[in-house]
Amino acid sequence: MHVLKFANGQVRIDHQGGLEESGIRKVICTIMEGGPRAFDKCYRRIRLKV
């Protein structure tokens, strides 16, 4: 998973790692619409399909 950041006219990788890493989940939840609740719902759905 990559979390991107736009600064000075360029897109750069801000954070990278797997969804099992708490740091990545925390960053994603801060920018994801719906926050942690939406992330948990989506994450459970993804895990069930794999």
Gaussian input, Z-matrix of N, CA and C with variables (Angstrom, degrees):
# hf/3-21g

backbone

0 1
 N
 C     1     B1
 C     2     B2     1     A1
 N     3     B3     2     A2     1     D1
 C     4     B4     3     A3     2     D2
 C     5     B5     4     A4     3     D3
 N     6     B6     5     A5     4     D4
 C     7     B7     6     A6     5     D5
 C     8     B8     7     A7     6     D6
 N     9     B9     8     A8     7     D7
 C    10    B10     9     A9     8     D8
 C    11    B11    10    A10     9     D9
 N    12    B12    11    A11    10    D10
 C    13    B13    12    A12    11    D11
 C    14    B14    13    A13    12    D12
 N    15    B15    14    A14    13    D13
 C    16    B16    15    A15    14    D14
 C    17    B17    16    A16    15    D15
 N    18    B18    17    A17    16    D16
 C    19    B19    18    A18    17    D17
 C    20    B20    19    A19    18    D18
 N    21    B21    20    A20    19    D19
 C    22    B22    21    A21    20    D20
 C    23    B23    22    A22    21    D21
 N    24    B24    23    A23    22    D22
 C    25    B25    24    A24    23    D23
 C    26    B26    25    A25    24    D24
 N    27    B27    26    A26    25    D25
 C    28    B28    27    A27    26    D26
 C    29    B29    28    A28    27    D27
 N    30    B30    29    A29    28    D28
 C    31    B31    30    A30    29    D29
 C    32    B32    31    A31    30    D30
 N    33    B33    32    A32    31    D31
 C    34    B34    33    A33    32    D32
 C    35    B35    34    A34    33    D33
 N    36    B36    35    A35    34    D34
 C    37    B37    36    A36    35    D35
 C    38    B38    37    A37    36    D36
 N    39    B39    38    A38    37    D37
 C    40    B40    39    A39    38    D38
 C    41    B41    40    A40    39    D39
 N    42    B42    41    A41    40    D40
 C    43    B43    42    A42    41    D41
 C    44    B44    43    A43    42    D42
 N    45    B45    44    A44    43    D43
 C    46    B46    45    A45    44    D44
 C    47    B47    46    A46    45    D45
 N    48    B48    47    A47    46    D46
 C    49    B49    48    A48    47    D47
 C    50    B50    49    A49    48    D48
 N    51    B51    50    A50    49    D49
 C    52    B52    51    A51    50    D50
 C    53    B53    52    A52    51    D51
 N    54    B54    53    A53    52    D52
 C    55    B55    54    A54    53    D53
 C    56    B56    55    A55    54    D54
 N    57    B57    56    A56    55    D55
 C    58    B58    57    A57    56    D56
 C    59    B59    58    A58    57    D57
 N    60    B60    59    A59    58    D58
 C    61    B61    60    A60    59    D59
 C    62    B62    61    A61    60    D60
 N    63    B63    62    A62    61    D61
 C    64    B64    63    A63    62    D62
 C    65    B65    64    A64    63    D63
 N    66    B66    65    A65    64    D64
 C    67    B67    66    A66    65    D65
 C    68    B68    67    A67    66    D66
 N    69    B69    68    A68    67    D67
 C    70    B70    69    A69    68    D68
 C    71    B71    70    A70    69    D69
 N    72    B72    71    A71    70    D70
 C    73    B73    72    A72    71    D71
 C    74    B74    73    A73    72    D72
 N    75    B75    74    A74    73    D73
 C    76    B76    75    A75    74    D74
 C    77    B77    76    A76    75    D75
 N    78    B78    77    A77    76    D76
 C    79    B79    78    A78    77    D77
 C    80    B80    79    A79    78    D78
 N    81    B81    80    A80    79    D79
 C    82    B82    81    A81    80    D80
 C    83    B83    82    A82    81    D81
 N    84    B84    83    A83    82    D82
 C    85    B85    84    A84    83    D83
 C    86    B86    85    A85    84    D84
 N    87    B87    86    A86    85    D85
 C    88    B88    87    A87    86    D86
 C    89    B89    88    A88    87    D87
 N    90    B90    89    A89    88    D88
 C    91    B91    90    A90    89    D89
 C    92    B92    91    A91    90    D90
 N    93    B93    92    A92    91    D91
 C    94    B94    93    A93    92    D92
 C    95    B95    94    A94    93    D93
 N    96    B96    95    A95    94    D94
 C    97    B97    96    A96    95    D95
 C    98    B98    97    A97    96    D96
 N    99    B99    98    A98    97    D97
 C   100   B100    99    A99    98    D98
 C   101   B101   100   A100    99    D99
 N   102   B102   101   A101   100   D100
 C   103   B103   102   A102   101   D101
 C   104   B104   103   A103   102   D102
 N   105   B105   104   A104   103   D103
 C   106   B106   105   A105   104   D104
 C   107   B107   106   A106   105   D105
 N   108   B108   107   A107   106   D106
 C   109   B109   108   A108   107   D107
 C   110   B110   109   A109   108   D108
 N   111   B111   110   A110   109   D109
 C   112   B112   111   A111   110   D110
 C   113   B113   112   A112   111   D111
 N   114   B114   113   A113   112   D112
 C   115   B115   114   A114   113   D113
 C   116   B116   115   A115   114   D114
 N   117   B117   116   A116   115   D115
 C   118   B118   117   A117   116   D116
 C   119   B119   118   A118   117   D117
 N   120   B120   119   A119   118   D118
 C   121   B121   120   A120   119   D119
 C   122   B122   121   A121   120   D120
 N   123   B123   122   A122   121   D121
 C   124   B124   123   A123   122   D122
 C   125   B125   124   A124   123   D123
 N   126   B126   125   A125   124   D124
 C   127   B127   126   A126   125   D125
 C   128   B128   127   A127   126   D126
 N   129   B129   128   A128   127   D127
 C   130   B130   129   A129   128   D128
 C   131   B131   130   A130   129   D129
 N   132   B132   131   A131   130   D130
 C   133   B133   132   A132   131   D131
 C   134   B134   133   A133   132   D132
 N   135   B135   134   A134   133   D133
 C   136   B136   135   A135   134   D134
 C   137   B137   136   A136   135   D135
 N   138   B138   137   A137   136   D136
 C   139   B139   138   A138   137   D137
 C   140   B140   139   A139   138   D138
 N   141   B141   140   A140   139   D139
 C   142   B142   141   A141   140   D140
 C   143   B143   142   A142   141   D141
 N   144   B144   143   A143   142   D142
 C   145   B145   144   A144   143   D143
 C   146   B146   145   A145   144   D144
 N   147   B147   146   A146   145   D145
 C   148   B148   147   A147   146   D146
 C   149   B149   148   A148   147   D147

   B1=1.4329
   B2=1.5231
   B3=1.3225
   B4=1.4592
   B5=1.5247
   B6=1.3078
   B7=1.4587
   B8=1.5244
   B9=1.3324
   B10=1.4560
   B11=1.5222
   B12=1.3356
   B13=1.4584
   B14=1.5258
   B15=1.3148
   B16=1.4582
   B17=1.5124
   B18=1.3299
   B19=1.4570
   B20=1.5298
   B21=1.2921
   B22=1.4680
   B23=1.5237
   B24=1.3212
   B25=1.4588
   B26=1.5193
   B27=1.3267
   B28=1.4655
   B29=1.5175
   B30=1.3147
   B31=1.4614
   B32=1.5260
   B33=1.3057
   B34=1.4702
   B35=1.5307
   B36=1.3214
   B37=1.4590
   B38=1.5258
   B39=1.3282
   B40=1.4630
   B41=1.5213
   B42=1.3327
   B43=1.4619
   B44=1.5164
   B45=1.3268
   B46=1.4505
   B47=1.5175
   B48=1.3166
   B49=1.4557
   B50=1.5138
   B51=1.3051
   B52=1.4529
   B53=1.5162
   B54=1.3166
   B55=1.4651
   B56=1.5304
   B57=1.3197
   B58=1.4623
   B59=1.5256
   B60=1.3354
   B61=1.4636
   B62=1.5335
   B63=1.3189
   B64=1.4680
   B65=1.5272
   B66=1.3140
   B67=1.4585
   B68=1.5254
   B69=1.3246
   B70=1.4629
   B71=1.5216
   B72=1.3272
   B73=1.4736
   B74=1.5248
   B75=1.3254
   B76=1.4606
   B77=1.5276
   B78=1.3324
   B79=1.4659
   B80=1.5198
   B81=1.3161
   B82=1.4616
   B83=1.5274
   B84=1.3168
   B85=1.4664
   B86=1.5210
   B87=1.3220
   B88=1.4658
   B89=1.5251
   B90=1.3377
   B91=1.4635
   B92=1.5225
   B93=1.3198
   B94=1.4642
   B95=1.5255
   B96=1.3174
   B97=1.4580
   B98=1.5303
   B99=1.3042
   B100=1.4604
   B101=1.5184
   B102=1.3251
   B103=1.4586
   B104=1.5229
   B105=1.3293
   B106=1.4656
   B107=1.5318
   B108=1.3008
   B109=1.4737
   B110=1.5305
   B111=1.3240
   B112=1.4663
   B113=1.5241
   B114=1.3355
   B115=1.4641
   B116=1.5191
   B117=1.3251
   B118=1.4673
   B119=1.5263
   B120=1.3066
   B121=1.4624
   B122=1.5374
   B123=1.3130
   B124=1.4648
   B125=1.5302
   B126=1.3180
   B127=1.4732
   B128=1.5363
   B129=1.3237
   B130=1.4717
   B131=1.5234
   B132=1.3207
   B133=1.4534
   B134=1.5346
   B135=1.3180
   B136=1.4644
   B137=1.5235
   B138=1.3164
   B139=1.4728
   B140=1.5192
   B141=1.3166
   B142=1.4684
   B143=1.5276
   B144=1.3287
   B145=1.4629
   B146=1.5196
   B147=1.3203
   B148=1.4713
   B149=1.4961
   A1=106.75
   A2=115.28
   A3=121.26
   A4=109.56
   A5=116.16
   A6=122.22
   A7=105.26
   A8=115.85
   A9=120.74
   A10=111.41
   A11=115.09
   A12=122.00
   A13=107.95
   A14=116.32
   A15=121.62
   A16=108.65
   A17=116.86
   A18=121.16
   A19=109.18
   A20=115.65
   A21=121.72
   A22=112.58
   A23=115.91
   A24=120.66
   A25=114.89
   A26=117.46
   A27=120.86
   A28=111.26
   A29=114.83
   A30=121.64
   A31=107.36
   A32=114.93
   A33=120.37
   A34=109.29
   A35=115.28
   A36=120.63
   A37=107.90
   A38=115.23
   A39=121.20
   A40=110.68
   A41=116.68
   A42=123.31
   A43=107.84
   A44=116.37
   A45=119.89
   A46=109.53
   A47=115.15
   A48=120.90
   A49=110.32
   A50=116.47
   A51=122.25
   A52=112.07
   A53=115.34
   A54=120.32
   A55=112.60
   A56=117.03
   A57=119.15
   A58=111.76
   A59=117.60
   A60=121.84
   A61=109.83
   A62=116.07
   A63=120.33
   A64=112.34
   A65=118.53
   A66=121.48
   A67=112.14
   A68=116.53
   A69=121.30
   A70=109.52
   A71=116.92
   A72=120.01
   A73=111.05
   A74=116.82
   A75=120.89
   A76=110.96
   A77=117.39
   A78=121.21
   A79=110.57
   A80=117.31
   A81=121.36
   A82=110.09
   A83=117.34
   A84=120.74
   A85=112.44
   A86=117.94
   A87=119.83
   A88=111.87
   A89=117.89
   A90=120.07
   A91=113.01
   A92=117.74
   A93=121.58
   A94=110.40
   A95=115.14
   A96=119.41
   A97=108.51
   A98=116.94
   A99=121.55
   A100=112.85
   A101=116.66
   A102=122.16
   A103=114.80
   A104=116.14
   A105=121.40
   A106=113.72
   A107=116.94
   A108=119.31
   A109=110.75
   A110=116.86
   A111=120.92
   A112=110.85
   A113=116.30
   A114=119.66
   A115=110.88
   A116=117.15
   A117=120.58
   A118=111.18
   A119=116.45
   A120=120.72
   A121=110.70
   A122=116.34
   A123=121.72
   A124=110.63
   A125=117.19
   A126=122.37
   A127=110.51
   A128=116.85
   A129=119.81
   A130=110.93
   A131=117.06
   A132=120.95
   A133=110.61
   A134=117.86
   A135=121.45
   A136=110.43
   A137=117.76
   A138=121.73
   A139=110.83
   A140=117.86
   A141=120.75
   A142=112.23
   A143=117.44
   A144=121.75
   A145=112.39
   A146=117.97
   A147=120.53
   A148=110.77
   D1=137.43
   D2=176.49
   D3=-121.01
   D4=133.25
   D5=172.57
   D6=-106.65
   D7=120.42
   D8=-175.25
   D9=-98.36
   D10=155.45
   D11=179.31
   D12=-134.71
   D13=134.49
   D14=177.21
   D15=-103.20
   D16=121.31
   D17=179.52
   D18=-152.02
   D19=140.12
   D20=178.16
   D21=53.77
   D22=37.58
   D23=177.16
   D24=76.94
   D25=9.30
   D26=-179.09
   D27=-130.29
   D28=149.57
   D29=175.69
   D30=-99.93
   D31=130.02
   D32=179.93
   D33=-133.49
   D34=157.32
   D35=174.60
   D36=-75.39
   D37=122.54
   D38=179.84
   D39=-91.40
   D40=-44.01
   D41=177.57
   D42=-143.46
   D43=151.30
   D44=174.36
   D45=-147.50
   D46=149.76
   D47=-179.98
   D48=157.18
   D49=-173.03
   D50=-178.82
   D51=-92.01
   D52=158.04
   D53=-179.76
   D54=-65.63
   D55=-17.61
   D56=178.33
   D57=-75.54
   D58=-11.05
   D59=179.62
   D60=-85.38
   D61=126.62
   D62=-175.71
   D63=-62.78
   D64=-34.02
   D65=179.66
   D66=-64.00
   D67=-40.93
   D68=178.47
   D69=-66.69
   D70=-45.25
   D71=179.06
   D72=-59.26
   D73=-41.29
   D74=-178.84
   D75=-63.01
   D76=-45.31
   D77=179.50
   D78=-64.01
   D79=-43.60
   D80=-180.00
   D81=-62.04
   D82=-42.83
   D83=-178.69
   D84=-64.81
   D85=-28.15
   D86=179.75
   D87=-73.07
   D88=-26.07
   D89=-178.97
   D90=-106.63
   D91=-14.60
   D92=-176.67
   D93=-80.58
   D94=132.15
   D95=177.07
   D96=-63.18
   D97=128.59
   D98=-178.43
   D99=98.92
   D100=-12.91
   D101=174.86
   D102=61.70
   D103=-150.87
   D104=-175.10
   D105=-58.75
   D106=-36.24
   D107=-179.14
   D108=-63.51
   D109=-45.29
   D110=178.72
   D111=-65.80
   D112=-39.10
   D113=178.72
   D114=-62.02
   D115=-46.82
   D116=-179.46
   D117=-59.23
   D118=-42.47
   D119=179.63
   D120=-62.60
   D121=-46.39
   D122=179.84
   D123=-65.90
   D124=-43.51
   D125=-178.22
   D126=-61.98
   D127=-42.69
   D128=177.92
   D129=-62.75
   D130=-40.48
   D131=179.63
   D132=-65.09
   D133=-41.65
   D134=178.70
   D135=-64.17
   D136=-43.21
   D137=-178.39
   D138=-63.59
   D139=-35.50
   D140=-179.01
   D141=-69.10
   D142=-29.21
   D143=-178.68
   D144=-79.62
   D145=-22.36
   D146=-176.08
   D147=-82.62

